[in-house]
Amino acid sequence: MADAIRKIVIVGGGTTGWMAAASLSRYVADKEISVTLIESPDIGAVGVGEATIPNIVAFNKELGIDEVELIKATQATFKLGIEFKDWHKKGERFFHPFADYGLKIDNVEFHHYVNRMKAEGLDVNLQDYSFACALAKEGRFAQPNAGPQSPLADYSYAYHFDASLYAKFLNKFSVQNGIKHISANVCAVNLNNDSGFIESVTLDDGLKIEADLFIDCSGFKGLLINGAMGVGLTDLSKWLPCDRAVAIQTELVDEPTPYTIASARDAGWQWCIPLQHRMGNGYIYSSQFCDNQMAQDELLANIKGKAINDIRQFDLPLGAREVIWHKNCFALGLAAGFLEPLESLGLSLIQTALTKLYTFFPDKSFNQHDIKEVNRLHNTEIERIVDFLALHYKLTSRDDTEFWRYCQNMPISDSLAHKIEVFKSQGHIVQYDHESFEEASWLSMYHGFNVNPRRFDVRAKNINIDTVEKNLLQMKNSMQSAAKQAMSHQEFINKHCRAVCDI
Ligand SMILES: Cc1cc2nc3c(=O)[nH]c(=O)nc-3n(C[C@H](O)[C@H](O)[C@H](O)COP(=O)(O)OP(=O)(O)OC[C@H]3O[C@@H](n4cnc5c(N)ncnc54)[C@H](O)[C@@H]3O)c2cc1C
């Protein structure tokens, strides 16, 4: 049997590095396995990445982190989903909740009855059958706590938080739990001449740090995986049109919404992410249709409140690392690639990659089949996500700018084309293995972009239309009245988790 891994080195102390460190301290580090994180005192972290999806709640919980303590420390607010403004047509909006819609009727999925009612000319909106949508519409928040059968419990939530404060929080947590922290620049990565494995990294004071496994969390450049090992990026710009961003933070003017706002703009889209103490704003755009100055002007014209930092510009290398695991180097976060943040997946991809690492945790023989399997699973996950992101652009009916006309006509993968056509036929959602977005998310998009199937599922015909209407009305009323009982998002924060002082 090959020897066990004894030493792990993480290079990079942005959100990724500290998420990896915290997680390794919980699942892997012990008396026999040491974990060291090396972080440059000179190279700053990206510091954006403030909207999350619900698995971040589970991530922190599994680490044993107290939720209220975390929320206070990171100035976090709650997120029930994303409001999409002006994506289908200017003036229209829809919500993508972290939730399912309605309840099965006669063992047939709920949305087929919505399709039937639409086909019969009745005015029906899928969003009226999600408690999370009802809460969001009212600007209210409650944590899901009813029985599993209740549509009032069938939703999840995530956070908006200050990414730098989150990294700081996890830094403290990790060090308390045995992770060694070195503040230094890695200036060389030393490979074994025969095997090509990483043997050590050299710090700027000349010290060499050896390890069995290296985790590259060094950001876009991928100092180890790319710089030393030459693993490149698979270009995704064919499917995802936005390749630049500008971002600015502003004072909070209104009460924070319990959701992210993604507003379509002339050459891309703008995010608004409310925290307890400020608003994060950014504009992601296509350099083919908009230059940096135009983007800055458009962002500044669409923010509320006084700016509290300088506007920041990002070139986004849109692409996924060809493989995230090569020899004894495992890449995470921006070192593993970048998909645009439309569905706030950056931090979630760190979590899912870590789970794969633990599932196939190596010994010193670094079994090639395990490595290949992790890379296969990761690449499949990315392909599915890219399809879902591309859907947001492809389904637009906007033709008022060159960018949106381009999106309507842009190429899409065969798998996405197949999914759209299957939905257009009878309203069925195609789900492949390793989908990050479940049926309800795809439904949110199809309905939000007003894509209606030509026919509805034949089983939805078995019940008299009046009974269906009555059933739906009851569901809608119960969700709306329950939503009105909940506290406003701001009241909920004030009562349970108000950050003690503004940062
Ligand atoms: C515009 C934009 C918006 C985004 N929005 C979201 C979002 O809403 N939600 C979401 O989940 N994700 C989002 N992301 C992604 C998210 O920001 C990243 O996943 C997250 O910040 C993690 O970054 P990182 O830690 O991998 O890299 P970085 O933040 O770049 O950190 C790299 C670390 O490596 C260190 N380092 C670099 N070189 C060396 C060296 N030579 N020696 C030692 N240390 C070194 C640096 O000091 C730093 O600590 C967004 C990204 C961008 C660009």
The ligand as a MOL file (V3000), in Angstrom:
LIG
                    3D

  0  0  0     0  0            999 V3000
M  V30 BEGIN CTAB
M  V30 COUNTS 53 58 0 0 0
M  V30 BEGIN ATOM
M  V30 1 C -16.6810 40.4140 -11.0550 0
M  V30 2 C -16.8510 39.1710 -10.2420 0
M  V30 3 C -18.0440 38.9330 -9.5580 0
M  V30 4 C -18.2130 37.7520 -8.8120 0
M  V30 5 N -19.3860 37.5330 -8.1480 0
M  V30 6 C -19.5430 36.3800 -7.4630 0
M  V30 7 C -20.7380 36.1240 -6.7250 0
M  V30 8 O -21.6550 36.9470 -6.6570 0
M  V30 9 N -20.8360 34.9620 -6.0570 0
M  V30 10 C -19.8210 34.0320 -6.0460 0
M  V30 11 O -19.9780 32.9690 -5.4230 0
M  V30 12 N -18.6820 34.2650 -6.7090 0
M  V30 13 C -18.5140 35.3980 -7.4070 0
M  V30 14 N -17.3290 35.6390 -8.0380 0
M  V30 15 C -16.2460 34.6710 -7.8960 0
M  V30 16 C -15.5660 34.9230 -6.5560 0
M  V30 17 O -15.1300 36.2520 -6.4770 0
M  V30 18 C -14.3700 34.0310 -6.3840 0
M  V30 19 O -14.7720 32.7090 -6.5560 0
M  V30 20 C -13.8170 34.2040 -4.9780 0
M  V30 21 O -13.5450 35.5370 -4.7050 0
M  V30 22 C -12.5990 33.3970 -4.7780 0
M  V30 23 O -11.4570 33.9920 -5.3480 0
M  V30 24 P -10.0710 33.2400 -5.0940 0
M  V30 25 O -9.8700 33.1380 -3.6370 0
M  V30 26 O -10.0890 31.9900 -5.8860 0
M  V30 27 O -9.0110 34.1950 -5.7550 0
M  V30 28 P -8.4360 35.6030 -5.2190 0
M  V30 29 O -9.4610 36.3710 -4.4810 0
M  V30 30 O -7.7730 36.2440 -6.3820 0
M  V30 31 O -7.3300 35.1870 -4.1460 0
M  V30 32 C -6.0670 34.7390 -4.5500 0
M  V30 33 C -5.1730 34.6100 -3.3300 0
M  V30 34 O -3.9300 34.0820 -3.7610 0
M  V30 35 C -2.8900 34.8340 -3.1780 0
M  V30 36 N -1.7150 34.7830 -4.0480 0
M  V30 37 C -1.6370 35.0960 -5.3590 0
M  V30 38 N -0.3730 34.9460 -5.8020 0
M  V30 39 C 0.3550 34.5410 -4.7270 0
M  V30 40 C 1.7200 34.2510 -4.5280 0
M  V30 41 N 2.6310 34.3630 -5.4990 0
M  V30 42 N 2.1210 33.8660 -3.2800 0
M  V30 43 C 1.2420 33.7660 -2.2760 0
M  V30 44 N -0.0680 34.0160 -2.4070 0
M  V30 45 C -0.5000 34.4150 -3.6230 0
M  V30 46 C -3.4440 36.2480 -3.0310 0
M  V30 47 O -2.7460 36.9770 -2.0480 0
M  V30 48 C -4.8860 35.9180 -2.6130 0
M  V30 49 O -4.9060 35.7080 -1.2150 0
M  V30 50 C -17.1450 36.8190 -8.7610 0
M  V30 51 C -15.9450 37.0740 -9.4070 0
M  V30 52 C -15.7860 38.2420 -10.1390 0
M  V30 53 C -14.4740 38.4920 -10.8030 0
M  V30 END ATOM
M  V30 BEGIN BOND
M  V30 1 1 1 2
M  V30 2 1 2 3
M  V30 3 2 2 52
M  V30 4 2 3 4
M  V30 5 1 4 5
M  V30 6 1 4 50
M  V30 7 2 5 6
M  V30 8 1 6 7
M  V30 9 1 6 13
M  V30 10 2 7 8
M  V30 11 1 7 9
M  V30 12 1 9 10
M  V30 13 2 10 11
M  V30 14 1 10 12
M  V30 15 2 12 13
M  V30 16 1 13 14
M  V30 17 1 14 15
M  V30 18 1 14 50
M  V30 19 1 15 16
M  V30 20 1 16 17
M  V30 21 1 16 18
M  V30 22 1 18 19
M  V30 23 1 18 20
M  V30 24 1 20 21
M  V30 25 1 20 22
M  V30 26 1 22 23
M  V30 27 1 23 24
M  V30 28 2 24 25
M  V30 29 1 24 26
M  V30 30 1 24 27
M  V30 31 1 27 28
M  V30 32 2 28 29
M  V30 33 1 28 30
M  V30 34 1 28 31
M  V30 35 1 31 32
M  V30 36 1 32 33
M  V30 37 1 33 34
M  V30 38 1 33 48
M  V30 39 1 34 35
M  V30 40 1 35 36
M  V30 41 1 35 46
M  V30 42 1 36 37
M  V30 43 1 36 45
M  V30 44 2 37 38
M  V30 45 1 38 39
M  V30 46 1 39 40
M  V30 47 2 39 45
M  V30 48 1 40 41
M  V30 49 2 40 42
M  V30 50 1 42 43
M  V30 51 2 43 44
M  V30 52 1 44 45
M  V30 53 1 46 47
M  V30 54 1 46 48
M  V30 55 1 48 49
M  V30 56 2 50 51
M  V30 57 1 51 52
M  V30 58 1 52 53
M  V30 END BOND
M  V30 END CTAB
M  END
